[in-house]
Amino acid sequence: MTSLTRADGRANDELRPITITRNWLDHAAGAVLIEFGRTRVLCAASASEGVPRWRKGSGLGWVTAEYAMLPASTNTRSDRESVKGRIGGRTHEISRLIGRSLRAVIDYEKLGENTIQIDCDVLQADGGTRTASITGAYIALADACAKLGVPQALTGSVAAISVGIIDGTPRLDLPYEEDVRAETDMNIVMTGAGKFVEVQGTAEGAAFDRAELDALLALGEKGCADLTRLQQEALAR
């Protein structure tokens, strides 16, 4: 699983170059530009006092997320969904995935009646935008909790990575050119403690067996562990 067979020269179990830049915006409680190779996502956290109406008086906080792609983030310009007057199903799905992933590592009671909103905007897309969003959003969330004075509201960390089977071979962190021809495509979300938050897997071209599933999960575990280390290094700077 380590032979150099990919177009970009990576081993099959190797991440793309990952760059994490904190404090990318002046006004956000946490702002991270995260780069997975040529995929670039800006993750900005806004913190505010108070919670949604259905949460008021509970003493519990709330964390939510929104995902969007800039019109020129792909090779063909797409209209802003705000101009279309409706949010697409894919956008809703990814926004909810990011929110669920972040809430897996939040202690609502320690957050208090505060709300943290994470906006993930894809500046450039080359595969793995949802996994990059989750990985960067966690760092923005950590910075926002620190700014609110409640770093203890975080119970752990969370990261995500894509895996897939291309040309019969399991591979980690798929760029677009691999993603579009994957026989199996999977997104894996894990905590820094090595527990699974979510696994999304689909047989695109051919059904996969248990051995292939196990190989993909093992790749995902390795990738998320590598990302957790990079998150820790970024937060320590």
CORQUI-V981094 format. One record per backbone hydrogen bond with DSSP energy under -0.5 kcal/mol. CO is the residue of the C=O (numbers start at 1). NH is the residue of the N-H. If there is no record, write none. Layout:
<<CO	NH> <CO	NH>>
This chain:
<<1	13> <3	5> <3	12> <6	9> <10	5> <10	6> <11	14> <12	172> <17	37> <19	35> <20	22> <21	33> <30	45> <31	23> <31	24> <32	34> <32	43> <33	21> <34	41> <35	19> <35	37> <36	39> <39	36> <40	123> <40	124> <41	34> <41	43> <42	44> <42	121> <43	32> <44	119> <45	29> <45	30> <46	117> <48	115> <52	55> <52	56> <53	56> <55	58> <62	116> <64	118> <66	120> <68	122> <70	73> <71	78> <73	125> <80	83> <80	84> <81	85> <81	86> <88	92> <89	93> <90	94> <91	95> <92	96> <93	97> <94	98> <95	99> <96	100> <97	101> <98	102> <99	103> <100	104> <102	105> <103	106> <105	155> <105	156> <106	108> <107	111> <108	61> <108	112> <112	114> <113	50> <114	62> <115	48> <115	117> <116	64> <116	118> <117	46> <117	119> <118	66> <118	120> <119	44> <119	121> <120	68> <120	122> <121	42> <121	123> <122	70> <124	40> <124	126> <126	176> <128	132> <129	133> <130	134> <131	135> <132	136> <133	137> <134	138> <135	139> <136	140> <137	141> <138	142> <139	143> <140	144> <141	145> <142	146> <143	147> <144	148> <145	149> <145	150> <146	149> <150	153> <151	154> <153	107> <153	155> <157	192> <159	190> <161	188> <162	173> <163	186> <164	166> <164	171> <165	183> <165	184> <166	169> <169	166> <171	164> <175	178> <175	179> <176	180> <178	181> <179	182> <183	204> <183	205> <183	206> <184	165> <185	202> <186	163> <187	200> <188	161> <189	197> <189	198> <190	159> <191	194> <195	191> <198	189> <199	201> <200	187> <202	185> <202	204> <209	213> <210	214> <211	215> <212	216> <213	217> <214	218> <215	219> <216	220> <217	221> <218	222> <219	223> <220	224> <221	225> <222	226> <223	227> <224	228> <225	229> <226	230> <227	231> <228	232> <229	233> <230	234> <231	235> <232	236> <233	237> <234	237>>
